[in-house]
Amino acid sequence: MDLSAAAAASPSLAKAVDTYRKAVATAATMTAYAVLARGMVRELVPYDLREAVSWAASLVRARLKPLPAERRTVIINRLSNDFQNLDDNCFYVDAHVYLASRIDPRWTSVPGDGNETEASLELSFDVEHTDMAMCRNVPFIREEVEKARRQDRELKIYMNEGFSWRGIVHCHSATFGTLAMDPDLKKSILDDLDRFLKRKEYYRRIGKAWKRGYLLYGPPGTGKSSLVAAMANYLRFDLYDLDLSEVRGNYSLQKLLVRMPNKSILVVEDIDCCFDAKPREDCKAAALEQAAASGNTSGSDDDSDAPPPCRPGGELQQQKITLSGLLNFIDGLWSTSGEERVIVFTTNYRDRLDPALLRPGRMDMHVYMGYCGWDAFKTLVHNYFVIADHPMFPEIQGLLGAVEVTPAEVSEMLLRSEDVDAALVGLAEFLEDKKKKAIA
């Protein structure tokens, strides 16, 4: 059956065939017109004018077509430009470390021609992205590499000897995850440390030294030293344990403190034992009383060889350094000798401290390290036995609410046996005994 017969048998097919024929006829007509127009142009329009029109059309197309983006390339040589110092370029080292585990098409490694010291890195980017590349990416690389190095390096703890510090490797394994303390308090300390690390520009803007002070107080055995170690491990800061009894005077103290590097933690343990327990106001009153008894109504003891009972400023019992000398480093003129530092004082008796130490702006955060509560106990049990529940937990929870026991005491009882049942039975007996003694 031919196409005409099929179209006659089917009206819809006939309509489609008719449409097709009209489209073919139209296309043929348009083609004929195009051929005719081209011929007329060739015959009627001069050659020079046709060339001019073609050139103008190409110019318009070039203007409308977007130009390729202008590129810039920054070359980072392996060696620094200081010919007197042929050490590796610090940023080259940082960028090389950063790119070692990443693929970034903007960076190209260029080996030296047979000389490794002539190697370089090239960073290519569009001109419009110059600010992003130089002001954001470069500092970001430095910060990321520095953060990775801090995480990988060994921490040290330093002790003062004369005018210098002597350091050893610090291997304390305490972390905020293993600390036996109230979860809310733990979170508040972590949040405070994170906020401190991010506020460099803020401290500069308000004109304050970039430092943070913490006073840890509470009964012995409540985990103050463990918290200091956890802070060091979290920040990856070295510890500088300052023994004030080994410092010969205020000048020696200044020499020690200014030699501390940035990103470090200064620790003064048992600060209440380092200085006279009496506040400065009481010291002044005692000095006046002694002066009145000796007939020196001016309150001056310059004519007497006998020292006053205590000196204004809370002087060390050995009378070597003054409290004011230490405070001058915390928030005085010497406080700006370094930045990104944490200062931690610990004490078992906060009420014995000179009010000058407690003034706002010196110890920014006061942290009470209390007795072992239920959450702290669960942390300790998980540390020692990796369990989250036990049939004896309800009994021990009740006993912990009835007696005062330190985390150190609970840890000692848990260490007595590697069997969790035996350890918890021993702890329950210990707590029950403390409860009976408290009632008696």
Residue, then its C-alpha position, 0 to 999 in steps of 0.5 A: m500500500d502506498l502512502s496516498a492509499a494509507a492516508a486515505a484509509s486513516p484521516s489522522l495519517a492523512k492530516a500528518v502527511d499534509t502537514y509534512r508536505k507543507a513543511v517541506a514546501t516551506a523549507a524549500t521556499m526559504t532555501a530558495y529565498a536564501v540562495l536568491a538573496r545571497g546571489m543578489v547581495r553578491e551581484l548588487v553589493p560591492y566586494d569592499l562593502r561586503e568585507a567591511v560588513s563582515w569585519a564589523a560583524s566579527l568585531v561585534r561578536a568579539r565584543l559580546k564574547p566574554l574575555p578569558a579571565e586574567r590570571r596571576t601566579v605567586i611563586i613561593n621559593r623553597l629558600s628564603n630571599d635572605f642570602q645571608n640565611l639560606d634556611d627554608n622559606c617558612f611559608y613554603v614548608d607550611a604550604h608543602v605540608y598542607l598540600a601533602s594530603r590534598i589535591d588543589p588545582r590552583w597549586t603547582s609544584v615546580p622541581g628545581d633543575g637538578n637542584e632540590t633547593e631551587a624547587s618552588l610552589e606556584l599558586s595561580f588564581d584569577v585576578e578578581h580572587t586576589d584578596m581571597a587567595m592572599c588574605r584568606n587562603v594563605p593565613f588559613i594554611r598557616e593556621e591549619v599547619e600550626k594547629a596540626r603541629r601543635q597536636d602532634r608535638e610532645l608537650k613539656i612541663y618546665m620548672n624554674e631554676g634561677f633565671s631560667w626554665r628547665g623542661i621535661v616531657h609532659c606525659h599526663s594523660a588527663t583529658f576533659g573526657t576523663l575528668a571526674m567533675d560536674p558535666d556542666l562545669k566541664k562544658s563551661i570551662l571548655d567553652d571559655l577556653d574556646r572563646f579565649l582562643k578565638r578572641k585575639e583581635y577582640y583583646r587587641r581592640i579593647g587594649k588588653a593583654w591576650k591572656r586568661g586567668y583561672l583560680l581552681y579552689g577546693p579540698p585536696g584531692t578534688g582534681k585541680s592538678s588533673l584539670v590543669a593537665a587536661m587544659a594543657n592537653y586540650l590547648r596543646f600548650d606547654l606548662y610552666d610550673l612556677d615555684l615561688s620559693e625558688v625565686r630570689g626577688n621581683y627582678s628574678l620573677q620578671k626575668l622568668l615570666v618574660r622568658m615564657p613563650n606564647k601559647s603557654i600555661l603558667v601554673v602557681e600551685d597552692i598560692d595560699c601557701c606562697f604568700d602571707a595568709k593575712p590580707r594586706e589590710d590586716c597587715k597594715a593594721a598589724a604594722l600600725e599596732q606594732a609601731a604604736a607599741s614601740g612609740n613610732t606613731s608614724g607607723s614607720d619601722d625604718d628605725s627598727d631592725a625587727p621586721p613587722p609581722c607581715r608586710p603590705g602587699g602580701e610578701l613571701q614568708q621568706q621575704k623574697i618577692t612581693l605579691s604586687g610583683l606577681l600581680n604586675f605580671i598578671d594585669g600590670l605593665w608586664s602583662t603585655s610581655g606575651e600573648e595567648r597565655v593562660i594563668v592558673f592559680t590553685t588553692n585549697y583555701r580561697d578564703r585565705l587569699d589576699p583580696a587583690l588576687l580575687r579582684p575581677g580582671r586578674m582571675d577571670m574564672h573561679v572554678y570550685m573543685g568539689y567532692c565526688g558527685w554522681d556524674a563524676f563517679k560514673t566517669l571514674v568507673h568508666n575510666y577504670f572498667v569501661i562500664a556505664d551501669h552496674p547493679m550496685f550503682p543505686e546503692i553507691q549513688g545514695l552513699l555519695g549523696a550522704v558523705e563527702v568523698t573526693p575523687a582521689e579517694v574514690s579512685e584509690m578504692l577503684l584501683r584496689s581491684e581489677d574486678v569491677d564487682a570487688a572494687l565496687v563492693g570495697l567502695a561501698e564499704f568505704l563510703e558506709d564507714k565514712k557515713k557512720k563516722a560522720i553520724a558519730 
